[in-house]
């Protein structure tokens, strides 16, 4: 019998659900657009209306297990943050309808599966480390540059969790001290300056229509944030995925690398590289599944604050 993970990726633009096997192979996938403001037709509770749509998608995927020899044994979820430890409640900045939404319990109740919830960018970090561009690397940063900007950090082969499970929020590193007000309440955060949402607000055009100057500025700001993290944490690789970064392509990555080269002058951070994620648009679901597989195999250290990848 082949064991499968139910993988759920909830973002500000789209929500995807899939089935992933132990090797990281995505074997089924469906998605819907996420209504960021959650406003249902005809009124009602926006949070519940959004959940109803996601629940329908989960049911549809679960109903289509590939064969009688396959069994869904666990569920992994990647969702924007912040969130409480373990994703018991989530309050994604890019989904205003959900504030303190009990995501993990809702999915467990619906699916009947033991469910593990993680920040979507931290989930991506697990996926890229297991079968993507960071495979075999013990110290790296993984980022999602999309509707919002998130990150996950792996040091010594371990995903950093932090006091409340929110370590790695590189989207809220300040890159323009006198910059735009951020949804988090700060000013000049990377997310407020370089996310797809910010680009649309600044330029009046969707990020996919951005000019070369905007692409270069976005890459520069992302590189600035990466440089700060590399200098702080002694890591040497940044892996970036997400619709904005991957859509902008080579000019974005070249601008980011130039900025990193200027910012990383210490002996240990000089030579820090930025590369595209190796899992493409399957990365969020593969990462969500890896949250589940890793949790099943977890070995906690003495204080229980870290998750072992290898």
C-alpha positions in Angstrom: 0.0 0.0 0.0 1.3 3.5 -0.9 1.0 6.1 1.8 -0.1 9.6 0.7 -0.2 13.0 2.4 -3.1 15.3 1.8 -1.4 18.7 1.1 -3.1 22.0 1.4 -1.5 25.4 0.4 -3.5 28.5 1.4 -2.3 31.7 -0.1 -3.7 35.2 -0.7 -4.3 34.6 -4.4 -4.9 30.9 -4.7 -5.6 27.8 -2.6 -4.4 24.4 -3.8 -5.0 20.9 -2.5 -3.1 17.8 -3.6 -1.9 14.3 -2.8 1.8 13.8 -2.4 3.7 10.5 -1.8 6.6 9.9 0.5 9.2 10.6 -2.2 7.7 14.1 -2.7 5.9 13.3 -5.9 2.8 15.3 -6.5 0.2 12.9 -8.0 -3.0 15.0 -7.9 -3.7 18.7 -7.7 -6.7 21.0 -7.8 -6.9 24.7 -6.9 -9.3 27.7 -6.6 -8.8 31.4 -6.4 -8.7 32.6 -2.8 -11.1 35.4 -2.2 -8.7 37.6 -0.2 -11.5 39.7 1.4 -13.6 36.6 1.9 -16.8 38.5 1.1 -19.5 35.9 0.1 -22.3 36.6 -2.3 -25.5 37.4 -0.5 -23.8 38.3 2.8 -22.9 36.0 5.6 -19.7 35.4 7.6 -16.6 36.1 5.4 -14.4 33.7 7.3 -16.9 30.8 7.1 -17.6 31.5 3.4 -14.0 31.2 2.6 -13.6 28.1 4.7 -16.7 26.5 2.9 -15.0 26.9 -0.5 -11.7 25.5 0.8 -13.6 22.6 2.5 -15.3 21.7 -0.8 -11.9 21.6 -2.5 -10.5 19.3 0.1 -13.5 17.0 -0.2 -13.1 16.8 -3.9 -9.5 15.8 -3.8 -9.9 13.3 -1.0 -12.7 11.6 -3.0 -10.2 10.9 -5.8 -7.6 8.7 -4.3 -5.7 7.3 -7.3 -6.2 3.6 -6.5 -7.4 1.0 -3.9 -3.7 0.4 -3.1 -3.2 4.1 -1.9 -4.1 5.5 1.5 -4.1 9.1 2.7 -2.5 8.8 6.2 -1.7 12.4 7.2 -2.4 16.0 6.2 0.1 18.9 5.9 -0.9 22.5 5.5 1.1 25.6 4.5 -0.6 28.9 5.2 0.4 32.6 5.5 1.0 33.9 9.0 1.3 34.9 11.6 -0.2 31.9 13.5 -0.1 30.3 16.9 2.2 27.4 17.5 1.2 24.4 15.5 -1.2 26.5 13.4 -4.1 26.1 15.9 -5.2 29.5 14.9 -4.1 31.6 11.9 -4.3 35.3 11.0 -2.8 35.6 7.5 -2.0 39.2 6.7 -3.0 38.6 3.1 -6.4 37.0 4.0 -8.2 39.7 6.1 -11.3 37.5 6.5 -9.3 35.1 8.8 -8.3 36.5 12.2 -7.6 33.8 14.8 -9.2 31.2 12.5 -9.0 27.7 13.9 -7.5 26.2 10.8 -5.9 23.0 12.1 -9.0 21.8 14.0 -11.3 22.6 11.0 -9.2 20.5 8.6 -8.8 17.6 11.1 -12.6 17.6 11.6 -13.2 17.6 7.9 -10.6 15.1 6.8 -10.4 12.8 9.8 -6.6 13.0 9.4 -4.0 14.1 11.8 -3.1 17.5 10.6 0.1 19.6 10.9 0.0 23.3 9.9 3.0 25.5 9.2 3.8 28.9 7.7 3.7 28.5 3.9 7.3 29.7 3.4 8.6 27.4 6.2 6.8 24.6 4.5 8.5 25.5 1.2 11.9 25.4 3.1 11.1 21.9 4.2 10.2 20.9 0.6 13.2 22.5 -1.0 15.5 20.8 1.5 13.9 17.4 1.1 13.7 17.3 -2.7 14.4 20.7 -4.2 17.2 23.2 -4.8 18.5 23.0 -1.2 18.7 19.2 -1.0 21.8 18.2 0.9 22.3 21.8 2.3 22.2 22.3 6.0 22.2 26.1 6.2 19.8 28.1 4.0 17.0 30.6 3.7 13.9 29.8 1.6 11.6 32.6 0.5 8.3 33.0 -1.2 7.9 36.3 -3.1 4.3 36.3 -4.3 1.1 38.1 -3.1 3.0 38.5 0.2 6.6 37.6 1.2 7.5 34.9 3.7 10.5 32.9 4.6 11.8 29.9 6.4 15.3 29.4 7.8 17.2 26.1 8.1 20.4 26.1 10.3 22.4 23.0 11.2 19.8 21.0 9.3 17.0 22.2 11.5 14.0 24.4 10.6 13.9 27.4 13.0 10.6 27.7 14.8 11.1 30.6 17.3 9.2 31.3 20.5 5.7 31.1 18.9 6.6 29.2 15.7 6.9 32.3 13.6 10.7 32.5 13.0 11.8 33.4 9.4 9.4 36.3 8.7 11.8 37.9 6.3 8.9 39.9 4.7 9.1 42.1 7.7 12.7 42.9 7.6 13.0 46.7 7.0 14.5 47.5 3.7 13.3 51.1 3.3 13.3 52.9 6.7 11.2 55.7 5.4 9.1 53.5 3.2 5.5 52.5 3.0 3.3 51.5 5.9 3.0 47.7 6.2 -0.1 45.7 7.0 1.9 44.4 10.1 1.9 48.0 11.5 5.6 48.6 10.7 7.1 50.8 8.0 9.4 50.0 5.1 9.1 46.2 5.4 10.1 44.1 2.5 6.5 42.9 2.1 5.3 46.5 1.9 7.8 47.4 -0.8 8.3 44.2 -2.9 5.3 41.9 -2.7 2.9 41.5 -5.5 0.3 43.4 -3.5 2.7 46.3 -2.9 3.9 46.4 -6.6 0.3 46.7 -7.7 -0.4 49.5 -5.2 2.7 51.4 -6.1 2.5 51.1 -9.8 -1.3 50.7 -10.4 -0.5 47.6 -12.5 -0.4 43.9 -11.7 3.1 42.6 -10.9 3.1 40.5 -14.0 3.0 43.8 -16.0 5.8 45.4 -14.1 8.4 47.5 -15.9 12.1 46.5 -16.0 12.8 49.2 -13.4 10.3 47.7 -11.0 11.6 44.2 -11.6 15.2 45.5 -10.8 14.0 47.4 -7.7 12.1 44.4 -6.4 15.2 42.1 -6.8 17.4 44.7 -5.2 15.2 45.0 -2.1 14.9 41.2 -1.8 18.7 41.0 -2.1 19.0 43.6 0.6 16.9 41.5 3.0 18.8 38.3 2.2 22.1 40.1 2.8 21.0 41.1 6.3 19.9 37.5 7.1 23.1 36.0 5.7 25.2 38.4 7.8 23.2 37.7 10.9 22.9 33.9 10.7 26.0 32.7 8.8 24.2 31.0 6.0 25.3 30.9 2.4 22.2 30.1 0.2 18.8 31.7 -0.4 16.2 29.8 -2.4 13.3 31.8 -3.8 10.0 30.7 -5.2 6.6 32.4 -5.6 4.8 33.9 -8.6 6.4 37.3 -8.5 10.0 36.0 -8.2 9.6 33.2 -10.7 7.6 35.4 -13.0 10.2 38.1 -13.1 12.9 35.6 -13.8 16.5 36.2 -14.5 16.5 40.1 -14.2 15.0 39.8 -10.7 17.6 37.2 -9.6 20.5 39.1 -11.1 19.4 42.3 -9.3 19.1 40.4 -6.0 22.5 38.8 -6.4 24.2 42.2 -7.1 22.7 43.6 -3.9 23.8 40.5 -1.9 27.3 40.9 -3.2 27.4 44.5 -2.1 25.9 43.7 1.4 27.8 40.6 2.3 31.4 41.6 2.8 32.2 39.5 5.9 34.4 36.5 5.4 31.6 34.1 6.2 28.9 35.7 4.2 30.8 36.7 1.2 29.7 34.6 -1.8 26.1 34.1 -0.5 24.1 32.9 -3.5 20.4 33.4 -4.5 18.8 30.8 -6.7 15.3 29.9 -7.9 13.4 27.2 -6.1 13.8 23.7 -7.6 10.2 22.6 -7.2 8.6 25.2 -9.5 4.9 25.7 -9.0 4.6 22.4 -7.2 6.7 23.6 -4.4 4.0 24.9 -2.0 2.1 21.5 -2.1 5.2 19.4 -1.9 6.3 21.6 1.0 3.0 21.3 2.8 3.2 17.5 2.5 6.8 17.6 3.8 5.4 19.4 6.9 3.3 16.3 7.6 6.0 13.7 6.7 8.6 15.5 8.8 6.2 15.8 11.8 5.6 12.1 11.6 9.3 11.4 11.7 10.2 14.2 14.1 12.9 14.0 16.7 12.6 16.9 19.1 15.8 18.2 20.7 16.0 18.7 24.5 13.9 21.8 24.6 11.5 20.8 21.7 12.0 24.0 19.8 13.3 22.6 16.5 12.3 20.2 13.8 15.0 17.9 12.4 15.1 17.7 8.6 17.7 14.9 8.3 
